[in-house]
Amino acid sequence: MEINDLVLTGVRWLHALAGAAWVGGGLFYLLVLQPSLEEVEDQSSLSSLKQGVAGEFKEVVGMCVVGLIITGAVLTFDRLAHGNVGNLYVAILALKVAGAGGMFALTWAMGRRRPVIKTREGATIGGEPIEPLPAFLRRLISPSQLILVLGVLVFFLAAMLQVLFEKR
């Protein structure tokens, strides 16, 4: 194994780790933590706990985004530099990059908005109560849900790319 192979292995590992941290963290946050916190009876410190958790997760996601962009650029250049990938590979890679770009854009947009704090009594933005959407609509249009769906799709496309590259 040459030094170049070791470097690429490290880059792949960091890329996979960043993607797993972001998507896995999103799965945990939306499917485990959020529903659990909504069931808490003592609402007095719940809002600050939610804001703290969201802030910490935002930092993790920020590091993941930077890592994914850097390692993704290196891996894309490496694969395309071989020159023997087909049109299907390039098309799937473009879909993967577009999905990841959508995740980055939604994350950036979410970071710029004022946080919505949900409690048993209702949701607020900046302390002002807002009228909640029906639950099924909130699940369908939530940016967090869309980021998670895109992340799962990006992982699937990455698996497809690996299979296509190995078959060449």
DSSP file with accessible surface (Angstrom, degrees, kcal/mol):
  #  RESIDUE AA STRUCTURE BP1 BP2  ACC     N-H-->O    O-->H-N    N-H-->O    O-->H-N    TCO  KAPPA ALPHA  PHI   PSI    X-CA   Y-CA   Z-CA
    1    1 A M              0   0  167      0, 0.0     2,-0.1     0, 0.0     0, 0.0   0.000 360.0 360.0 360.0 126.0    0.0    0.0    0.0
    2    2 A E     >  -     0   0  138      1,-0.1     4,-1.8     4,-0.0     3,-0.3  -0.365 360.0-106.4 -84.5 166.4    1.5    3.3   -1.1
    3    3 A I  H  > S+     0   0  130      1,-0.2     4,-2.5     2,-0.2     5,-0.2   0.880 121.0  57.6 -61.5 -37.1    1.3    6.6    0.8
    4    4 A N  H  > S+     0   0   89      1,-0.2     4,-2.5     2,-0.2    -1,-0.2   0.898 105.3  50.9 -60.2 -40.2   -1.3    7.9   -1.7
    5    5 A D  H  > S+     0   0   68     -3,-0.3     4,-2.3     2,-0.2    -1,-0.2   0.887 109.8  50.0 -64.8 -38.9   -3.5    4.9   -0.8
    6    6 A L  H  X S+     0   0   95     -4,-1.8     4,-2.3     2,-0.2    -2,-0.2   0.911 110.8  49.0 -66.0 -41.1   -3.2    5.6    2.9
    7    7 A V  H  X S+     0   0   79     -4,-2.5     4,-2.6     2,-0.2    -2,-0.2   0.939 112.6  47.4 -64.2 -46.1   -4.1    9.3    2.4
    8    8 A L  H  X S+     0   0   20     -4,-2.5     4,-2.8     1,-0.2     5,-0.2   0.882 110.0  53.5 -64.5 -35.5   -7.2    8.4    0.2
    9    9 A T  H  X S+     0   0   77     -4,-2.3     4,-2.4     2,-0.2    -1,-0.2   0.928 110.5  47.3 -63.0 -43.5   -8.2    5.8    2.8
   10   10 A G  H  X S+     0   0   29     -4,-2.3     4,-2.6     2,-0.2    -2,-0.2   0.907 112.0  49.6 -63.2 -41.1   -8.1    8.5    5.5
   11   11 A V  H  X S+     0   0   23     -4,-2.6     4,-2.5     2,-0.2    -2,-0.2   0.925 112.0  47.9 -65.0 -43.6  -10.0   10.9    3.4
   12   12 A R  H  X S+     0   0   80     -4,-2.8     4,-2.8     2,-0.2     5,-0.2   0.910 111.7  50.9 -61.2 -42.2  -12.7    8.3    2.7
   13   13 A W  H  X S+     0   0  159     -4,-2.4     4,-2.7     2,-0.2    -2,-0.2   0.933 111.6  46.4 -62.8 -46.0  -12.9    7.5    6.3
   14   14 A L  H  X S+     0   0   87     -4,-2.6     4,-2.6     2,-0.2     5,-0.2   0.901 112.7  51.2 -63.5 -39.0  -13.3   11.1    7.3
   15   15 A H  H  X S+     0   0   35     -4,-2.5     4,-2.2     2,-0.2    -2,-0.2   0.944 113.7  43.5 -62.9 -47.5  -15.9   11.6    4.6
   16   16 A A  H  X S+     0   0   55     -4,-2.8     4,-2.8     2,-0.2     5,-0.2   0.895 113.8  51.3 -65.5 -40.8  -17.9    8.6    5.8
   17   17 A L  H  X S+     0   0   89     -4,-2.7     4,-2.6    -5,-0.2    -2,-0.2   0.926 110.5  48.0 -64.0 -43.6  -17.5    9.6    9.4
   18   18 A A  H  X S+     0   0   14     -4,-2.6     4,-2.3     2,-0.2     5,-0.2   0.924 114.4  46.5 -63.9 -43.3  -18.8   13.1    8.8
   19   19 A G  H  X S+     0   0    9     -4,-2.2     4,-2.7    -5,-0.2     5,-0.4   0.925 113.7  48.0 -65.1 -42.3  -21.8   11.8    6.8
   20   20 A A  H  X S+     0   0   49     -4,-2.8     4,-2.5     1,-0.2     5,-0.4   0.901 111.3  50.8 -65.7 -39.6  -22.6    9.2    9.4
   21   21 A A  H  X S+     0   0   43     -4,-2.6     4,-2.1    -5,-0.2    -1,-0.2   0.929 115.1  42.6 -63.7 -44.3  -22.4   11.8   12.3
   22   22 A W  H  X S+     0   0   11     -4,-2.3     4,-2.3    -5,-0.2    -2,-0.2   0.971 122.3  36.2 -68.5 -53.0  -24.7   14.2   10.5
   23   23 A V  H  X S+     0   0   15     -4,-2.7     4,-2.6     2,-0.2    -3,-0.2   0.935 120.6  47.8 -69.6 -42.5  -27.3   11.8    9.3
   24   24 A G  H  X S+     0   0   36     -4,-2.5     4,-2.5    -5,-0.4    -1,-0.2   0.914 112.8  49.2 -63.9 -40.7  -27.1    9.5   12.4
   25   25 A G  H  X S+     0   0   19     -4,-2.1     4,-3.0    -5,-0.4    -1,-0.2   0.898 110.8  50.9 -63.6 -39.3  -27.3   12.6   14.6
   26   26 A G  H  X S+     0   0   11     -4,-2.3     4,-2.7     2,-0.2     5,-0.3   0.904 109.4  50.1 -64.6 -41.6  -30.3   13.8   12.6
   27   27 A L  H  X S+     0   0   69     -4,-2.6     4,-2.7     2,-0.2     5,-0.4   0.942 114.6  44.4 -60.6 -47.5  -32.0   10.4   13.0
   28   28 A F  H  X>S+     0   0  112     -4,-2.5     5,-2.5     1,-0.2     4,-2.1   0.943 114.5  49.3 -62.1 -46.2  -31.4   10.4   16.7
   29   29 A Y  I  <>S+     0   0   40     -4,-3.0     5,-2.7     3,-0.2    -2,-0.2   0.924 121.0  33.2 -60.5 -48.0  -32.5   14.1   17.1
   30   30 A L  I  <5S+     0   0   25     -4,-2.7    -1,-0.2    -5,-0.2    -2,-0.2   0.836 127.6  35.0 -81.3 -34.1  -35.7   13.7   15.2
   31   31 A L  I  <5S+     0   0  109     -4,-2.7    -3,-0.2    -5,-0.3    -2,-0.2   0.686 133.5  14.5 -97.9 -18.8  -36.8   10.2   16.0
   32   32 A V  I  X5S+     0   0   70     -4,-2.1     4,-1.7    -5,-0.4    -3,-0.2   0.736 125.7  39.2-119.3 -58.3  -35.6    9.8   19.6
   33   33 A L  I  ><S+     0   0   34     -5,-2.5     4,-2.7     2,-0.2     5,-0.2   0.950 114.3  48.9 -67.0 -52.9  -34.7   13.1   21.4
   34   34 A Q  H  ><S+     0   0   25     -5,-2.7     4,-1.7    -6,-0.3    -1,-0.2   0.933 114.3  44.6 -57.7 -49.5  -37.4   15.4   20.0
   35   35 A P  H  > S+     0   0   56      0, 0.0     4,-0.7     0, 0.0    -1,-0.2   0.892 114.1  51.6 -63.2 -35.0  -40.3   13.0   20.8
   36   36 A S  H >< S+     0   0   69     -4,-1.7     3,-0.9     1,-0.2     4,-0.3   0.909 109.2  49.1 -66.5 -41.9  -38.9   12.2   24.2
   37   37 A L  H >< S+     0   0   16     -4,-2.7     3,-1.1     1,-0.2    -1,-0.2   0.821 103.5  60.6 -68.5 -29.3  -38.6   15.9   25.1
   38   38 A E  H 3< S+     0   0   67     -4,-1.7    -1,-0.2     1,-0.2    -2,-0.2   0.716 102.0  54.7 -70.4 -17.5  -42.1   16.6   24.0
   39   39 A E  T << S+     0   0  124     -3,-0.9    -1,-0.2    -4,-0.7    -2,-0.2   0.504  79.2 117.9 -92.2  -5.0  -43.3   14.1   26.7
   40   40 A V    <   -     0   0   52     -3,-1.1    80,-0.2    -4,-0.3     6,-0.0  -0.424  51.6-157.5 -67.8 132.5  -41.5   15.8   29.6
   41   41 A E  S    S+     0   0  144     -2,-0.1     2,-1.0     1,-0.1    -1,-0.1   0.890  77.0  72.2 -77.2 -43.1  -43.9   17.1   32.2
   42   42 A D        +     0   0   96      1,-0.2     3,-0.3     2,-0.0     4,-0.2  -0.643  56.8 173.7 -80.5 102.7  -41.7   19.8   33.8
   43   43 A Q     >  +     0   0   34     -2,-1.0     4,-0.8     1,-0.2     3,-0.3   0.541  52.1  94.5 -86.9  -5.9  -41.6   22.5   31.1
   44   44 A S  T  4 S+     0   0   99      1,-0.2     4,-0.2     2,-0.1    -1,-0.2   0.885 101.7  17.8 -60.0 -45.1  -39.7   25.0   33.2
   45   45 A S  T  > S+     0   0   68     -3,-0.3     4,-1.9     1,-0.1    -1,-0.2   0.410 100.9  95.2-107.6   4.6  -36.2   24.2   31.9
   46   46 A L  H  > S+     0   0    4     -3,-0.3     4,-2.8    -4,-0.2     5,-0.2   0.895  80.6  54.9 -64.4 -40.6  -37.1   22.3   28.8
   47   47 A S  H  X S+     0   0   42     -4,-0.8     4,-2.3     1,-0.2    -1,-0.2   0.929 110.4  44.7 -61.3 -45.7  -36.8   25.3   26.5
   48   48 A S  H  > S+     0   0   73     -4,-0.2     4,-2.3     2,-0.2    -1,-0.2   0.874 112.3  53.2 -69.1 -33.7  -33.3   26.0   27.5
   49   49 A L  H  X S+     0   0   87     -4,-1.9     4,-2.8     2,-0.2     5,-0.2   0.950 110.0  47.7 -63.7 -45.8  -32.4   22.4   27.3
   50   50 A K  H  X S+     0   0    9     -4,-2.8     4,-2.7     1,-0.2    -2,-0.2   0.912 112.2  49.1 -61.6 -42.0  -33.7   22.2   23.7
   51   51 A Q  H  X S+     0   0   97     -4,-2.3     4,-2.4    -5,-0.2    -1,-0.2   0.902 111.9  49.5 -65.5 -38.5  -31.9   25.3   22.7
   52   52 A G  H  X S+     0   0   40     -4,-2.3     4,-2.3     2,-0.2    -2,-0.2   0.931 112.7  45.8 -65.2 -45.1  -28.6   23.9   24.2
   53   53 A V  H  X S+     0   0   42     -4,-2.8     4,-2.7     2,-0.2     5,-0.2   0.934 113.5  49.8 -63.7 -45.0  -29.0   20.6   22.4
   54   54 A A  H  X S+     0   0   38     -4,-2.7     4,-2.3    -5,-0.2    -2,-0.2   0.906 110.9  50.4 -61.6 -40.0  -29.8   22.4   19.1
   55   55 A G  H  X S+     0   0   32     -4,-2.4     4,-1.6    -5,-0.2    -1,-0.2   0.915 111.9  46.2 -65.1 -43.1  -26.8   24.7   19.5
   56   56 A E  H  X S+     0   0  123     -4,-2.3     4,-1.9     2,-0.2    -2,-0.2   0.914 113.4  49.0 -65.8 -42.0  -24.4   21.8   20.2
   57   57 A F  H  X S+     0   0   50     -4,-2.7     4,-2.9     1,-0.2     5,-0.2   0.888 106.4  57.6 -66.1 -35.6  -25.8   19.8   17.3
   58   58 A K  H  X S+     0   0  125     -4,-2.3     4,-2.5    -5,-0.2    -1,-0.2   0.903 105.7  50.0 -60.9 -39.5  -25.5   22.8   15.0
   59   59 A E  H  X S+     0   0  125     -4,-1.6     4,-2.1     2,-0.2    -1,-0.2   0.917 110.8  48.8 -65.0 -42.4  -21.8   22.9   15.8
   60   60 A V  H  X S+     0   0   56     -4,-1.9     4,-2.4     2,-0.2    -2,-0.2   0.937 112.0  48.9 -61.4 -46.6  -21.4   19.3   15.0
   61   61 A V  H  X S+     0   0    7     -4,-2.9     4,-2.9     1,-0.2    -2,-0.2   0.911 108.1  54.9 -61.3 -40.7  -23.3   19.7   11.7
   62   62 A G  H  X S+     0   0   35     -4,-2.5     4,-2.1     1,-0.2    -1,-0.2   0.925 109.8  45.9 -59.0 -44.1  -21.1   22.7   10.9
   63   63 A M  H  X S+     0   0  132     -4,-2.1     4,-2.6     1,-0.2    -1,-0.2   0.901 112.5  51.8 -65.2 -39.1  -17.9   20.7   11.3
   64   64 A C  H  X S+     0   0    9     -4,-2.4     4,-3.1     2,-0.2     5,-0.2   0.913 107.9  51.6 -63.5 -42.7  -19.5   17.8    9.2
   65   65 A V  H  X S+     0   0   27     -4,-2.9     4,-2.5     2,-0.2     5,-0.2   0.945 111.8  45.8 -60.3 -48.7  -20.4   20.2    6.4
   66   66 A V  H  X S+     0   0   86     -4,-2.1     4,-2.4     1,-0.2     5,-0.2   0.947 115.4  47.4 -60.4 -46.6  -16.8   21.6    6.2
   67   67 A G  H  X S+     0   0   25     -4,-2.6     4,-2.7     1,-0.2     5,-0.4   0.907 112.1  49.5 -61.5 -42.1  -15.4   18.1    6.4
   68   68 A L  H  X S+     0   0   22     -4,-3.1     4,-2.3     2,-0.2     5,-0.2   0.887 110.9  49.2 -66.6 -38.8  -17.8   16.8    3.7
   69   69 A I  H  X S+     0   0   90     -4,-2.5     4,-2.1    -5,-0.2    -2,-0.2   0.956 116.2  41.9 -65.7 -47.3  -17.1   19.6    1.3
   70   70 A I  H  X S+     0   0  105     -4,-2.4     4,-1.9    -5,-0.2    -2,-0.2   0.967 121.3  39.3 -65.6 -52.4  -13.3   19.2    1.6
   71   71 A T  H  X S+     0   0   11     -4,-2.7     4,-2.8    -5,-0.2     5,-0.2   0.881 114.1  55.5 -68.4 -34.8  -13.2   15.4    1.5
   72   72 A G  H  X S+     0   0   14     -4,-2.3     4,-2.7    -5,-0.4     5,-0.2   0.902 107.0  49.8 -63.6 -39.2  -15.9   15.2   -1.1
   73   73 A A  H  X S+     0   0   62     -4,-2.1     4,-2.5    -5,-0.2     5,-0.2   0.934 112.5  47.4 -64.8 -42.6  -13.9   17.5   -3.4
   74   74 A V  H  X S+     0   0   63     -4,-1.9     4,-2.5     1,-0.2    -2,-0.2   0.941 114.8  45.4 -63.7 -46.0  -10.8   15.3   -3.0
   75   75 A L  H  X S+     0   0   18     -4,-2.8     4,-2.5     2,-0.2     5,-0.2   0.895 112.5  50.8 -67.5 -38.4  -12.7   12.1   -3.6
   76   76 A T  H  X S+     0   0   42     -4,-2.7     4,-2.7    -5,-0.2     5,-0.3   0.943 111.6  47.5 -63.5 -46.8  -14.6   13.5   -6.6
   77   77 A F  H  X S+     0   0  157     -4,-2.5     4,-2.3    -5,-0.2    -2,-0.2   0.924 111.7  51.5 -60.0 -43.5  -11.3   14.6   -8.2
   78   78 A D  H  X S+     0   0   30     -4,-2.5     4,-0.8    -5,-0.2    -2,-0.2   0.935 113.8  42.4 -60.7 -47.7   -9.7   11.3   -7.4
   79   79 A R  H >< S+     0   0   16     -4,-2.5     3,-0.7     1,-0.2     4,-0.4   0.924 117.5  45.0 -67.4 -44.2  -12.5    9.2   -9.1
   80   80 A L  H >< S+     0   0   73     -4,-2.7     3,-1.1     1,-0.2    -1,-0.2   0.810 104.1  64.5 -72.4 -26.2  -12.9   11.5  -12.1
   81   81 A A  H 3< S+     0   0   65     -4,-2.3    -1,-0.2    -5,-0.3    -2,-0.2   0.756  87.8  70.1 -68.9 -21.7   -9.2   11.7  -12.6
   82   82 A H  T << S-     0   0   92     -4,-0.8    -1,-0.3    -3,-0.7    -2,-0.2   0.808  90.0-152.3 -64.4 -28.9   -9.1    8.0  -13.4
   83   83 A G    <   +     0   0   63     -3,-1.1    -1,-0.1    -4,-0.4    -3,-0.1   0.409  69.8  94.3  76.7  -3.1  -10.9    8.8  -16.6
   84   84 A N        +     0   0   80     -5,-0.3     2,-0.4     2,-0.0    -1,-0.1  -0.010  51.0 112.9-115.0  32.3  -12.6    5.4  -16.8
   85   85 A V        -     0   0   29     -5,-0.2    80,-0.1    -6,-0.1     2,-0.0  -0.818  61.1-129.9 -97.9 144.8  -15.9    6.2  -15.1
   86   86 A G     >  -     0   0   44     -2,-0.4     4,-2.1    78,-0.1     5,-0.2  -0.219  25.2 -96.1 -88.2 179.6  -18.9    6.1  -17.3
   87   87 A N  H  > S+     0   0  150      1,-0.2     4,-2.6     2,-0.2     5,-0.2   0.854 122.6  56.0 -62.7 -37.3  -21.8    8.5  -17.9
   88   88 A L  H  > S+     0   0  108      2,-0.2     4,-2.6     1,-0.2     5,-0.2   0.923 106.9  50.1 -62.7 -42.6  -24.0    6.6  -15.4
   89   89 A Y  H  > S+     0   0   14      1,-0.2     4,-2.7     2,-0.2    -2,-0.2   0.940 112.0  47.3 -59.9 -47.2  -21.4    7.1  -12.7
   90   90 A V  H  X S+     0   0   66     -4,-2.1     4,-2.5     1,-0.2    -1,-0.2   0.900 111.7  51.1 -63.6 -39.9  -21.1   10.8  -13.5
   91   91 A A  H  X S+     0   0   53     -4,-2.6     4,-2.1     2,-0.2    -1,-0.2   0.928 112.6  44.9 -64.9 -44.3  -24.9   11.2  -13.5
   92   92 A I  H  X S+     0   0   10     -4,-2.6     4,-2.5     2,-0.2    -2,-0.2   0.902 112.0  52.9 -67.2 -39.0  -25.3    9.5  -10.1
   93   93 A L  H  X S+     0   0   15     -4,-2.7     4,-2.8    -5,-0.2    -2,-0.2   0.916 107.8  51.6 -60.9 -41.1  -22.4   11.5   -8.7
   94   94 A A  H  X S+     0   0   59     -4,-2.5     4,-2.6     1,-0.2    -2,-0.2   0.910 109.8  49.3 -63.1 -40.5  -24.1   14.7   -9.9
   95   95 A L  H  X S+     0   0  107     -4,-2.1     4,-2.7     2,-0.2    -1,-0.2   0.908 111.3  49.9 -63.0 -41.3  -27.3   13.6   -8.1
   96   96 A K  H  X S+     0   0   36     -4,-2.5     4,-2.7     2,-0.2    -2,-0.2   0.933 111.9  47.0 -63.6 -45.6  -25.3   12.9   -4.9
   97   97 A V  H  X S+     0   0   81     -4,-2.8     4,-2.9     1,-0.2    -2,-0.2   0.908 112.6  50.2 -63.7 -40.7  -23.6   16.3   -5.1
   98   98 A A  H  X S+     0   0   64     -4,-2.6     4,-2.4    -5,-0.2    -2,-0.2   0.915 111.1  48.8 -64.2 -42.2  -27.0   18.0   -5.7
   99   99 A G  H  X S+     0   0    8     -4,-2.7     4,-2.1     2,-0.2    -2,-0.2   0.931 113.5  46.2 -62.6 -44.4  -28.5   16.1   -2.7
  100  100 A A  H  X S+     0   0   21     -4,-2.7     4,-2.7     2,-0.2    -2,-0.2   0.912 111.0  53.1 -64.7 -40.4  -25.6   17.1   -0.5
  101  101 A G  H  X S+     0   0   32     -4,-2.9     4,-2.7     1,-0.2    -2,-0.2   0.896 107.4  51.8 -60.8 -39.1  -25.9   20.7   -1.8
  102  102 A G  H  X S+     0   0   25     -4,-2.4     4,-2.6     2,-0.2     5,-0.2   0.903 109.3  49.8 -62.7 -41.0  -29.5   20.7   -0.9
  103  103 A M  H  X S+     0   0    8     -4,-2.1     4,-2.4     2,-0.2    -2,-0.2   0.925 111.7  48.2 -62.2 -45.0  -28.7   19.5    2.6
  104  104 A F  H  X S+     0   0   47     -4,-2.7     4,-2.6     1,-0.2    -2,-0.2   0.923 112.8  48.2 -61.7 -44.9  -26.0   22.3    3.0
  105  105 A A  H  X S+     0   0   58     -4,-2.7     4,-2.6     2,-0.2    -2,-0.2   0.920 112.8  47.0 -64.3 -44.3  -28.4   25.0    1.7
  106  106 A L  H  X S+     0   0   44     -4,-2.6     4,-2.7     2,-0.2    -1,-0.2   0.904 112.6  50.3 -64.1 -39.7  -31.3   23.9    4.0
  107  107 A T  H  X S+     0   0   34     -4,-2.4     4,-2.0    -5,-0.2    -2,-0.2   0.926 111.2  48.4 -64.0 -43.3  -28.9   23.7    7.0
  108  108 A W  H  X S+     0   0  170     -4,-2.6     4,-1.0     2,-0.2    -2,-0.2   0.933 112.7  48.3 -62.4 -43.9  -27.6   27.2    6.2
  109  109 A A  H >X S+     0   0   51     -4,-2.6     4,-0.8     1,-0.2     3,-0.6   0.902 110.7  51.0 -64.8 -39.4  -31.1   28.5    5.9
  110  110 A M  H >< S+     0   0   46     -4,-2.7     3,-0.6     1,-0.2    -1,-0.2   0.865 106.1  55.9 -65.9 -35.0  -32.2   26.9    9.2
  111  111 A G  H 3< S+     0   0   32     -4,-2.0    -1,-0.2     1,-0.2    -2,-0.2   0.737 106.2  51.5 -69.5 -20.8  -29.2   28.5   10.9
  112  112 A R  H << S+     0   0  175     -4,-1.0    -1,-0.2    -3,-0.6    -2,-0.2   0.616  96.4  82.1 -91.9 -14.3  -30.3   31.9    9.9
  113  113 A R  S << S-     0   0  114     -4,-0.8     3,-0.1    -3,-0.6    -3,-0.0  -0.523  90.5 -98.8 -90.5 162.1  -33.8   31.7   11.1
  114  114 A R        -     0   0  154     -2,-0.2    -1,-0.1     1,-0.1    -2,-0.1  -0.560  50.9-101.0 -75.9 139.2  -35.0   32.3   14.6
  115  115 A P        -     0   0   76      0, 0.0    11,-0.7     0, 0.0     2,-0.6  -0.319  24.4-137.7 -67.0 142.0  -35.5   29.0   16.5
  116  116 A V  E     -A  125   0A  49      9,-0.2     2,-0.6    10,-0.1     9,-0.2  -0.888  17.2-156.1 -95.6 122.4  -38.9   27.5   16.9
  117  117 A I  E     -A  124   0A  15      7,-2.3     7,-1.8    -2,-0.6     2,-0.5  -0.904   6.7-159.8-104.2 120.2  -39.3   26.1   20.4
  118  118 A K  E     +A  123   0A  66     -2,-0.6     2,-0.3     5,-0.2     5,-0.2  -0.852  19.3 159.9-103.6 131.2  -42.0   23.5   20.8
  119  119 A T  E >   -A  122   0A  39      3,-1.7     3,-0.9    -2,-0.5   -81,-0.1  -0.813  57.2 -92.2-132.0-179.9  -43.5   22.6   24.1
  120  120 A R  T 3  S+     0   0  121     -2,-0.3     3,-0.1     1,-0.2   -82,-0.0   0.816 125.5  54.6 -65.4 -27.9  -46.7   20.9   25.1
  121  121 A E  T 3  S-     0   0  147      1,-0.3     2,-0.3     0, 0.0    -1,-0.2   0.659 123.6 -82.5 -79.8 -17.9  -48.5   24.3   25.3
  122  122 A G  E <   -A  119   0A  25     -3,-0.9    -3,-1.7     9,-0.1     2,-0.3  -0.853  51.4 -60.5 142.9-175.4  -47.5   25.2   21.7
  123  123 A A  E     -AB 118 130A  11      7,-0.6     7,-2.5    -2,-0.3     2,-0.3  -0.764  40.8-169.8-108.3 149.8  -44.7   26.6   19.6
  124  124 A T  E     -AB 117 129A  41     -7,-1.8    -7,-2.3    -2,-0.3     2,-0.5  -0.967  16.2-154.6-134.8 153.0  -43.1   30.0   19.9
  125  125 A I  E >  S-AB 116 128A  54      3,-2.2     3,-1.9    -2,-0.3    -9,-0.2  -0.987  90.4 -15.8-123.6 117.7  -40.6   32.0   17.8
  126  126 A G  T 3  S-     0   0   52    -11,-0.7    -1,-0.1    -2,-0.5   -10,-0.1   0.838 129.6 -54.6  58.4  32.2  -38.7   34.5   19.9
  127  127 A G  T 3  S+     0   0   57      1,-0.3    -1,-0.3   -10,-0.0    -4,-0.0   0.307 112.5 119.0  86.7 -10.5  -41.2   34.1   22.7
  128  128 A E  E <   -B  125   0A 132     -3,-1.9    -3,-2.2     1,-0.0    -1,-0.3  -0.773  67.6-119.7 -91.0 127.9  -44.2   34.9   20.5
  129  129 A P  E     -B  124   0A 103      0, 0.0     2,-0.3     0, 0.0    -5,-0.2  -0.341  28.9-162.3 -65.6 144.0  -46.8   32.1   20.2
  130  130 A I  E     -B  123   0A  66     -7,-2.5    -7,-0.6    -2,-0.0     0, 0.0  -0.938  26.3-108.2-124.1 152.6  -47.4   30.8   16.7
  131  131 A E        -     0   0  174     -2,-0.3     2,-0.1    -9,-0.1    -9,-0.1  -0.679  41.5-131.0 -78.7 118.5  -50.3   28.8   15.4
  132  132 A P        -     0   0   61      0, 0.0     3,-0.1     0, 0.0    -1,-0.0  -0.387  12.4-122.6 -73.8 148.3  -49.0   25.3   14.8
  133  133 A L        -     0   0   82      1,-0.2     5,-0.1     2,-0.1     0, 0.0  -0.459  46.9 -79.3 -74.5 159.4  -49.7   23.5   11.6
  134  134 A P    >>  -     0   0   68      0, 0.0     4,-2.2     0, 0.0     3,-0.6  -0.297  47.7-111.0 -56.9 149.0  -51.4   20.1   11.8
  135  135 A A  H 3> S+     0   0   39      1,-0.3     4,-2.1     2,-0.2     5,-0.2   0.867 115.7  53.7 -55.5 -42.6  -49.0   17.4   12.8
  136  136 A F  H 3> S+     0   0  122      1,-0.2     4,-1.5     2,-0.2    -1,-0.3   0.882 110.4  47.7 -65.1 -34.2  -49.0   15.6    9.4
  137  137 A L  H <> S+     0   0   63     -3,-0.6     4,-2.2     2,-0.2    -1,-0.2   0.894 108.3  54.6 -71.6 -39.2  -48.1   18.9    7.6
  138  138 A R  H  X S+     0   0   98     -4,-2.2     4,-1.0     1,-0.2    -2,-0.2   0.906 110.4  47.0 -59.7 -40.6  -45.3   19.7   10.1
  139  139 A R  H  < S+     0   0  151     -4,-2.1    -1,-0.2    -5,-0.2    -2,-0.2   0.863 113.1  49.0 -69.5 -34.6  -43.8   16.3    9.4
  140  140 A L  H  < S+     0   0  133     -4,-1.5    -2,-0.2    -5,-0.2    -1,-0.2   0.845 121.4  31.1 -73.9 -33.6  -44.1   16.7    5.6
  141  141 A I  H  < S+     0   0  106     -4,-2.2    -1,-0.2    -5,-0.1    -2,-0.2   0.364  81.4 127.9-112.6   7.3  -42.6   20.1    5.4
  142  142 A S     X  -     0   0   28     -4,-1.0     4,-2.3    -5,-0.2     5,-0.2  -0.426  53.9-144.1 -66.0 128.0  -40.0   20.2    8.2
  143  143 A P  H  > S+     0   0   36      0, 0.0     4,-2.7     0, 0.0     5,-0.2   0.891 102.3  55.5 -59.1 -36.7  -36.6   21.3    6.9
  144  144 A S  H  > S+     0   0   31      1,-0.2     4,-2.1     2,-0.2     5,-0.1   0.907 108.1  47.8 -62.5 -41.0  -35.0   18.9    9.4
  145  145 A Q  H  > S+     0   0   56      2,-0.2     4,-2.6     1,-0.2    -1,-0.2   0.912 111.7  49.9 -65.3 -42.1  -37.0   16.1    8.0
  146  146 A L  H  X S+     0   0   87     -4,-2.3     4,-2.8     2,-0.2     5,-0.2   0.913 109.1  51.6 -65.1 -40.7  -36.1   17.1    4.4
  147  147 A I  H  X S+     0   0   15     -4,-2.7     4,-2.5     2,-0.2    -1,-0.2   0.927 111.2  48.9 -59.8 -43.0  -32.4   17.2    5.4
  148  148 A L  H  X S+     0   0   16     -4,-2.1     4,-2.4     2,-0.2    -2,-0.2   0.932 111.0  48.7 -64.7 -44.1  -32.7   13.7    6.9
  149  149 A V  H  X S+     0   0   90     -4,-2.6     4,-2.4     1,-0.2    -2,-0.2   0.933 112.7  48.4 -62.1 -44.7  -34.4   12.3    3.8
  150  150 A L  H  X S+     0   0   34     -4,-2.8     4,-2.8     1,-0.2    -1,-0.2   0.905 109.9  53.2 -62.3 -39.6  -31.7   13.9    1.5
  151  151 A G  H  X S+     0   0    1     -4,-2.5     4,-2.2    -5,-0.2    -2,-0.2   0.919 109.2  47.3 -62.0 -43.0  -29.0   12.5    3.8
  152  152 A V  H  X S+     0   0   78     -4,-2.4     4,-2.0     2,-0.2    -1,-0.2   0.917 112.9  49.9 -64.9 -40.6  -30.4    9.0    3.5
  153  153 A L  H  X S+     0   0   82     -4,-2.4     4,-2.7    -5,-0.2    -2,-0.2   0.919 108.6  52.3 -63.2 -42.3  -30.7    9.4   -0.3
  154  154 A V  H  X S+     0   0   19     -4,-2.8     4,-2.4     1,-0.2    -1,-0.2   0.910 108.3  51.1 -62.2 -40.8  -27.1   10.6   -0.5
  155  155 A F  H  X S+     0   0   90     -4,-2.2     4,-2.0     2,-0.2    -1,-0.2   0.913 110.5  49.5 -61.9 -41.2  -25.9    7.5    1.4
  156  156 A F  H  X S+     0   0  126     -4,-2.0     4,-2.2     2,-0.2    -2,-0.2   0.933 110.8  49.0 -63.4 -44.7  -27.8    5.3   -1.0
  157  157 A L  H  X S+     0   0   13     -4,-2.7     4,-2.6     1,-0.2    -1,-0.2   0.878 108.0  55.0 -63.5 -36.1  -26.3    7.1   -4.0
  158  158 A A  H  X S+     0   0   33     -4,-2.4     4,-2.1     2,-0.2    -1,-0.2   0.906 107.3  50.0 -62.9 -40.3  -22.8    6.7   -2.4
  159  159 A A  H  X S+     0   0   55     -4,-2.0     4,-2.1     2,-0.2    -2,-0.2   0.908 110.1  50.7 -64.6 -40.2  -23.4    2.9   -2.2
  160  160 A M  H  X S+     0   0   66     -4,-2.2     4,-2.7     1,-0.2    -2,-0.2   0.921 109.1  51.2 -62.4 -42.6  -24.5    2.9   -5.9
  161  161 A L  H  X S+     0   0    7     -4,-2.6     4,-2.7     1,-0.2    -1,-0.2   0.896 108.1  52.3 -61.9 -40.1  -21.3    4.8   -6.9
  162  162 A Q  H  X S+     0   0   73     -4,-2.1     4,-2.3     2,-0.2    -1,-0.2   0.932 110.9  46.7 -62.6 -44.9  -19.2    2.3   -5.0
  163  163 A V  H  X S+     0   0   78     -4,-2.1     4,-1.6     1,-0.2    -2,-0.2   0.935 113.6  48.5 -62.9 -46.5  -20.8   -0.7   -6.8
  164  164 A L  H  X S+     0   0   52     -4,-2.7     4,-0.6     1,-0.2    -2,-0.2   0.909 112.0  49.1 -60.5 -41.1  -20.4    1.1  -10.2
  165  165 A F  H >< S+     0   0   26     -4,-2.7     3,-0.8     1,-0.2    -1,-0.2   0.902 110.0  50.9 -67.9 -38.6  -16.8    1.9   -9.5
  166  166 A E  H 3< S+     0   0  134     -4,-2.3    -1,-0.2     1,-0.2    -2,-0.2   0.799 107.0  55.2 -68.7 -27.8  -16.0   -1.6   -8.4
  167  167 A K  H 3<        0   0  171     -4,-1.6    -1,-0.2    -5,-0.2    -2,-0.2   0.594 360.0 360.0 -80.1 -12.0  -17.6   -3.1  -11.6
  168  168 A R    <<        0   0  142     -3,-0.8    -3,-0.1    -4,-0.6   -83,-0.1   0.381 360.0 360.0 -66.9 360.0  -15.5   -1.0  -14.0
